[in-house]
Amino acid sequence: MTNQEKPFSDIAPYDSSEFHEKISHLVKEPGFEHAVKWVLKDIDYADFCNQLLLVKDGNTFQKEIMMPFLELLVAKTTSGLTCNGLKNIDTSKAYTFITNHRDIVLDTSFLNLCFLRSGYPTTEVAIGDNLLIYSWIADLVRLNKSFIVKRNLPRAKALDAAKELSGYIHYAITEKNQSVWIAEREGRSKDSNDKAQDALIKMLGLGGNDGFKQNLMEINILPVSISYEYDPNDYLKAREFLLKKNDPDFKKTQRDDLFAMETGLLQPKGRVHFEIGTPINPFIEATTENDDKNVIAREVCQLVDCQIHAGYKLFPINYVAFDQLLNTNQFSDKYTQEDVLNFNNYISDQINKIDEPNLTDSDRDYLHEMMLTMYANPLKNKITAENKCKNEQNKD
């Protein structure tokens, strides 16, 4: 079978028959060499390339190449990576893991590291083609078990692309018995107010050969909540809010995306935690009575939101931000005065990194408010979810 005859060959991860050829091209790319030496400053690049050329498939790539790199990243840029809820995963089954989206690169990388540490199967990863700025990046991610999400297409082509993407996810789950990861929405939630998008759920229901509800159940949706103590990109997100406020037509550049990826990878994140929820098929079956796909999509979004919000791990900064934003002392028992001082210094230092000319006092007040909002929203949503989630899931 030729490459073009393979199912979903233009978006799927590279399989073992393509690996050696693609890696052989990758290691000759100056951009790839520059990126590796920039991140791993003391690396012997020739020896690293020889290791790469021995890799035969995506699972080996993740275990032998990515796992040591990610462990190094955890050691250098976090105060620890933890995971809870692995018992909710049946390793004989494949799942569609849906998470909130904080970091462009590390959300799924750290999730897969949690799986690798525990001997669980890793996931394939959905990645938008807007991030594949160079051809070697596209090759790298497809070597690393990623599949491509086509974005920014005309409406007619967008529907075809959605059908292809959904078809591939169903194929991965049902034919390959391979779990996949996808974010709950297109792009990161800049203010940390995580909400699953109806459009995502509708896309997932396009694949399969049954009704919309049955198609969703076929791919075993399992929500996962991601919590970063500090978001290295917080000040960049606040800057984007400000620039859009001052100019509604503002658009990020490719350079902005590259810098966000670099910042997320290499800057401190504090503690990082993953909370694995439970598969939502029983709740879809029990709660979704309507045949209208719009209604079903909204109800599935609510199920995903409930689990993600309830699963947040909260840190002192979340409580400080909430109290400062709402001018209250509701959660003063959750932090110390030292926590407050450290948080205030942190926010000030982050805002000072924003290199925009002619920032006014009003601009800085707005940036400060947005930073507080980012750290307060997980607490706000968790408060709501802890009751709502129980009610939603006990309807049966």
C-alpha positions as CSV (number, residue, x, y, z in Angstrom):
1,M,0.0,0.0,0.0
2,T,1.4,3.4,-0.9
3,N,1.5,6.4,1.4
4,Q,-1.4,8.0,-0.5
5,E,-3.5,4.8,-0.1
6,K,-3.1,4.8,3.7
7,P,-6.2,6.0,5.6
8,F,-6.0,9.8,6.4
9,S,-2.4,9.9,5.1
10,D,-2.4,13.7,4.9
11,I,-3.2,14.3,8.6
12,A,-2.3,11.1,10.4
13,P,0.9,10.5,12.4
14,Y,3.7,8.8,10.5
15,D,3.7,5.0,10.8
16,S,6.7,2.7,11.1
17,S,7.2,2.4,7.3
18,E,7.8,6.1,7.1
19,F,9.8,6.7,10.2
20,H,13.4,6.3,9.0
21,E,12.9,8.4,5.9
22,K,11.3,11.2,7.8
23,I,13.9,11.2,10.6
24,S,16.7,11.1,8.0
25,H,15.3,14.3,6.5
26,L,14.6,15.9,9.9
27,V,18.1,15.6,11.3
28,K,19.5,17.4,8.2
29,E,17.2,20.4,8.7
30,P,19.2,23.5,10.0
31,G,16.1,24.8,11.8
32,F,15.7,21.5,13.7
33,E,19.4,21.5,14.7
34,H,19.2,25.1,15.9
35,A,16.1,24.3,18.0
36,V,17.6,21.3,19.6
37,K,20.8,23.0,20.5
38,W,18.9,26.1,21.8
39,V,16.8,24.0,24.1
40,L,19.5,21.4,25.1
41,K,22.5,23.6,25.2
42,D,25.1,20.9,26.1
43,I,23.8,18.2,23.7
44,D,26.1,16.2,21.4
45,Y,24.0,16.8,18.3
46,A,25.7,14.1,16.2
47,D,25.1,11.5,18.9
48,F,21.5,12.7,19.3
49,C,20.9,12.3,15.5
50,N,22.3,8.7,15.7
51,Q,19.8,7.9,18.5
52,L,17.0,9.4,16.4
53,L,17.9,7.3,13.3
54,L,17.5,4.1,15.3
55,V,13.8,5.0,16.3
56,K,11.3,2.8,14.4
57,D,7.9,4.1,15.5
58,G,5.9,6.7,17.4
59,N,5.7,4.8,20.7
60,T,9.5,4.3,20.7
61,F,10.0,8.0,19.8
62,Q,7.9,9.1,22.8
63,K,9.6,6.6,25.2
64,E,13.2,7.0,24.2
65,I,13.4,10.5,22.9
66,M,10.6,12.6,24.4
67,M,10.4,11.1,27.8
68,P,14.0,12.0,28.9
69,F,13.5,15.5,27.4
70,L,10.2,16.0,29.3
71,E,11.7,14.7,32.6
72,L,14.5,17.2,32.2
73,L,11.9,20.0,31.5
74,V,9.9,19.0,34.6
75,A,13.0,19.1,36.7
76,K,14.2,22.5,35.4
77,T,10.9,24.4,35.0
78,T,8.4,22.9,37.5
79,S,8.1,22.3,41.2
80,G,6.7,18.8,40.4
81,L,4.3,17.1,38.0
82,T,1.5,15.0,39.6
83,C,-1.4,13.0,38.2
84,N,-4.4,11.5,39.9
85,G,-7.2,9.3,38.5
86,L,-5.2,6.8,36.4
87,K,-7.4,4.1,37.9
88,N,-10.3,5.5,35.8
89,I,-8.5,4.3,32.6
90,D,-9.0,0.8,31.3
91,T,-5.8,0.2,29.4
92,S,-7.5,-2.3,27.1
93,K,-9.7,0.5,25.7
94,A,-9.0,3.6,23.7
95,Y,-10.3,7.0,24.8
96,T,-10.7,10.6,23.5
97,F,-9.1,12.6,26.3
98,I,-10.5,16.1,26.3
99,T,-8.7,18.7,28.5
100,N,-8.7,22.4,29.2
101,H,-6.0,24.2,27.3
102,R,-3.3,26.2,29.0
103,D,0.0,25.7,27.1
104,I,0.4,25.2,23.4
105,V,2.9,22.3,23.7
106,L,3.0,21.0,27.2
107,D,-0.6,20.2,28.0
108,T,-0.5,17.0,26.1
109,S,3.2,16.4,26.5
110,F,3.0,16.4,30.3
111,L,-0.2,14.2,30.1
112,N,1.7,11.7,28.0
113,L,4.6,11.8,30.4
114,C,2.2,10.9,33.2
115,F,1.1,7.9,31.2
116,L,4.7,6.9,30.3
117,R,5.7,7.1,34.0
118,S,3.0,4.7,34.9
119,G,3.3,2.3,32.0
120,Y,0.1,3.4,30.4
121,P,-0.4,3.7,26.6
122,T,0.2,7.3,25.3
123,T,-2.2,9.3,23.2
124,E,-2.0,10.6,19.7
125,V,-2.3,14.4,19.7
126,A,-4.4,16.9,17.8
127,I,-2.4,19.9,16.7
128,G,-3.5,22.9,14.6
129,D,-1.7,23.4,11.3
130,N,-1.4,27.1,12.2
131,L,1.5,26.1,14.5
132,L,3.3,24.1,11.8
133,I,5.2,27.2,10.7
134,Y,8.0,25.2,9.1
135,S,7.9,21.8,7.2
136,W,10.3,20.3,9.7
137,I,7.9,21.1,12.6
138,A,5.2,19.3,10.8
139,D,7.4,16.3,10.4
140,L,8.5,16.4,14.0
141,V,5.0,16.5,15.4
142,R,3.8,13.7,13.1
143,L,6.8,11.6,14.2
144,N,5.7,12.3,17.8
145,K,2.2,10.7,17.3
146,S,0.4,14.0,16.3
147,F,-2.4,14.3,13.8
148,I,-3.2,17.6,12.0
149,V,-6.2,19.8,12.5
150,K,-6.7,22.0,9.4
151,R,-7.7,25.5,10.3
152,N,-8.6,28.9,8.8
153,L,-10.3,27.3,5.7
154,P,-13.2,28.6,3.6
155,R,-16.5,27.3,4.9
156,A,-17.0,24.6,2.2
157,K,-13.5,23.2,2.8
158,A,-13.9,23.6,6.6
159,L,-16.8,21.1,6.7
160,D,-14.8,18.5,4.6
161,A,-11.8,19.0,6.9
162,A,-14.0,18.5,10.0
163,K,-15.4,15.3,8.6
164,E,-11.9,14.1,7.8
165,L,-10.7,15.0,11.3
166,S,-13.7,13.3,13.0
167,G,-13.3,10.3,10.7
168,Y,-9.6,9.9,11.7
169,I,-10.4,10.1,15.5
170,H,-13.1,7.4,15.1
171,Y,-10.6,5.4,13.0
172,A,-7.9,5.7,15.7
173,I,-10.2,4.7,18.5
174,T,-12.1,1.9,16.8
175,E,-9.6,0.4,14.3
176,K,-6.2,1.2,15.9
177,N,-7.4,1.0,19.5
178,Q,-5.3,4.2,19.9
179,S,-6.3,6.9,22.4
180,V,-6.3,10.5,21.2
181,W,-6.0,13.9,22.9
182,I,-7.8,17.1,21.8
183,A,-8.3,20.4,23.6
184,E,-11.9,21.3,24.6
185,R,-11.7,24.4,22.3
186,E,-9.7,25.8,19.4
187,G,-6.9,27.8,20.9
188,R,-6.1,28.4,24.6
189,S,-8.5,29.8,27.0
190,K,-6.7,33.1,27.5
191,D,-8.6,34.1,30.7
192,S,-8.6,30.5,32.2
193,N,-12.4,30.5,32.0
194,D,-12.4,27.0,30.5
195,K,-15.5,26.1,28.4
196,A,-15.9,23.2,26.0
197,Q,-17.0,24.4,22.6
198,D,-20.2,23.0,21.0
199,A,-18.4,23.1,17.6
200,L,-15.8,20.6,18.9
201,I,-18.4,18.1,20.1
202,K,-20.4,18.5,16.8
203,M,-17.1,17.7,14.9
204,L,-16.5,14.6,17.0
205,G,-20.0,13.4,16.2
206,L,-19.5,13.6,12.4
207,G,-17.5,10.4,12.3
208,G,-19.1,7.0,12.8
209,N,-22.0,5.3,11.2
210,D,-24.8,5.7,13.7
211,G,-26.7,8.6,15.1
212,F,-25.0,11.6,16.6
213,K,-25.3,10.4,20.2
214,Q,-24.0,6.9,19.4
215,N,-21.1,8.4,17.4
216,L,-20.0,10.4,20.4
217,M,-20.3,7.3,22.6
218,E,-18.2,5.3,20.2
219,I,-15.1,7.4,20.9
220,N,-15.2,7.1,24.8
221,I,-14.8,10.8,25.8
222,L,-12.9,11.1,29.1
223,P,-12.3,14.7,30.5
224,V,-9.0,15.6,32.1
225,S,-8.3,18.7,34.1
226,I,-4.9,20.5,33.9
227,S,-3.7,22.9,36.6
228,Y,-0.6,25.0,36.4
229,E,0.4,26.9,39.5
230,Y,1.9,29.6,37.3
231,D,1.2,30.1,33.6
232,P,4.4,31.4,32.0
233,N,2.3,32.9,29.2
234,D,0.0,34.9,31.5
235,Y,1.6,38.2,30.7
236,L,1.5,37.5,27.0
237,K,-2.2,36.6,27.2
238,A,-2.9,39.8,29.2
239,R,-1.0,41.8,26.5
240,E,-3.2,40.2,23.8
241,F,-6.3,41.2,25.7
242,L,-5.0,44.8,26.0
243,L,-4.1,45.0,22.3
244,K,-7.5,43.6,21.2
245,K,-9.2,46.0,23.6
246,N,-7.4,48.9,22.0
247,D,-7.6,47.6,18.5
248,P,-10.4,45.0,17.7
249,D,-8.6,44.1,14.5
250,F,-5.4,43.0,16.2
251,K,-4.1,39.6,15.1
252,K,-1.2,37.6,16.5
253,T,1.7,36.9,14.3
254,Q,3.6,33.6,13.7
255,R,6.4,35.1,15.8
256,D,3.9,35.6,18.7
257,D,3.0,31.9,18.5
258,L,6.6,30.8,18.4
259,F,7.5,33.0,21.4
260,A,4.5,31.7,23.3
261,M,5.7,28.1,22.6
262,E,9.2,29.0,23.7
263,T,8.0,30.8,26.9
264,G,5.7,27.9,27.9
265,L,8.4,25.3,27.4
266,L,11.3,27.0,29.2
267,Q,9.9,29.3,31.9
268,P,8.9,28.3,35.5
269,K,5.4,26.8,36.0
270,G,5.4,25.9,39.6
271,R,3.4,22.8,40.4
272,V,1.6,21.1,37.6
273,H,-1.3,18.6,38.2
274,F,-3.5,16.4,36.0
275,E,-6.8,15.1,37.3
276,I,-8.2,12.3,35.2
277,G,-12.0,12.2,35.3
278,T,-14.3,9.4,34.4
279,P,-15.7,8.3,31.0
280,I,-18.9,10.3,30.2
281,N,-20.7,7.6,28.2
282,P,-22.9,6.5,31.1
283,F,-23.9,10.2,31.6
284,I,-24.5,10.8,27.8
285,E,-26.7,7.7,27.8
286,A,-28.6,8.7,30.9
287,T,-29.0,12.4,30.4
288,T,-29.2,13.0,26.7
289,E,-32.8,12.2,25.7
290,N,-33.2,14.7,22.8
291,D,-32.2,13.8,19.2
292,D,-31.4,17.4,18.4
293,K,-27.6,17.4,17.9
294,N,-27.4,21.1,19.2
295,V,-29.0,20.0,22.4
296,I,-26.8,16.9,22.7
297,A,-23.7,19.0,22.0
298,R,-24.6,21.5,24.7
299,E,-25.3,18.8,27.3
300,V,-22.0,17.0,26.5
301,C,-20.2,20.3,26.9
302,Q,-21.7,20.7,30.3
303,L,-20.6,17.2,31.3
304,V,-17.0,17.9,30.1
305,D,-17.0,21.3,31.9
306,C,-18.3,19.9,35.1
307,Q,-15.5,17.3,35.3
308,I,-12.7,19.7,34.3
309,H,-13.8,22.4,36.6
310,A,-14.3,20.1,39.6
311,G,-10.9,18.5,38.9
312,Y,-8.8,21.7,39.2
313,K,-6.0,21.6,41.8
314,L,-6.0,25.0,43.4
315,F,-3.0,26.8,44.8
316,P,-2.7,29.7,47.2
317,I,-2.4,32.2,44.3
318,N,-5.9,31.2,43.0
319,Y,-7.4,32.1,46.4
320,V,-5.4,35.4,46.6
321,A,-6.4,36.4,43.1
322,F,-10.1,35.7,43.8
323,D,-10.1,37.7,47.0
324,Q,-8.2,40.6,45.4
325,L,-10.4,40.6,42.3
326,L,-13.6,40.7,44.2
327,N,-12.3,42.8,47.1
328,T,-13.1,40.2,49.7
329,N,-11.4,38.0,52.3
330,Q,-13.6,35.0,51.7
331,F,-10.6,32.6,51.3
332,S,-8.1,34.3,53.6
333,D,-7.7,31.0,55.5
334,K,-6.2,29.5,52.3
335,Y,-3.1,31.7,52.2
336,T,-0.6,33.6,54.3
337,Q,0.6,37.2,54.1
338,E,3.8,35.8,52.6
339,D,1.7,34.2,49.8
340,V,0.0,37.6,49.2
341,L,3.4,39.4,49.0
342,N,4.9,36.8,46.7
343,F,1.8,36.9,44.4
344,N,1.8,40.7,44.2
345,N,5.5,40.7,43.4
346,Y,5.0,38.0,40.8
347,I,2.1,39.9,39.0
348,S,4.1,43.1,39.0
349,D,7.1,41.4,37.6
350,Q,5.1,39.7,34.8
351,I,3.4,43.0,33.8
352,N,6.8,44.6,33.6
353,K,7.8,42.1,31.0
354,I,5.1,43.6,28.6
355,D,7.2,45.6,26.1
356,E,4.6,47.9,24.6
357,P,5.2,51.6,24.1
358,N,3.2,54.3,25.9
359,L,1.4,52.1,28.4
360,T,-0.9,54.3,30.5
361,D,-1.8,53.8,34.1
362,S,-5.2,52.7,32.8
363,D,-3.6,50.1,30.6
364,R,-1.6,48.8,33.5
365,D,-4.7,48.6,35.7
366,Y,-6.4,46.6,33.0
367,L,-3.4,44.3,32.6
368,H,-3.5,43.8,36.4
369,E,-7.2,43.0,36.4
370,M,-6.8,40.5,33.6
371,M,-3.9,38.7,35.4
372,L,-6.1,38.5,38.5
373,T,-9.0,37.1,36.4
374,M,-6.8,34.4,34.9
375,Y,-5.9,33.1,38.4
376,A,-9.3,33.6,39.9
377,N,-11.4,31.9,37.3
378,P,-10.4,28.3,38.1
379,L,-11.6,28.8,41.7
380,K,-14.8,30.5,40.5
381,N,-15.5,27.6,38.1
382,K,-14.6,24.9,40.7
383,I,-17.0,26.4,43.3
384,T,-19.9,26.2,40.7
385,A,-18.9,22.8,39.4
386,E,-18.7,21.0,42.7
387,N,-22.5,21.2,43.1
388,K,-23.6,21.4,39.5
389,C,-21.5,18.4,38.4
390,K,-23.1,16.2,41.1
391,N,-26.5,17.3,40.0
392,E,-25.9,16.7,36.3
393,Q,-24.4,13.2,36.9
394,N,-27.2,12.1,39.3
395,K,-30.1,12.8,37.0
396,D,-30.5,9.2,36.4
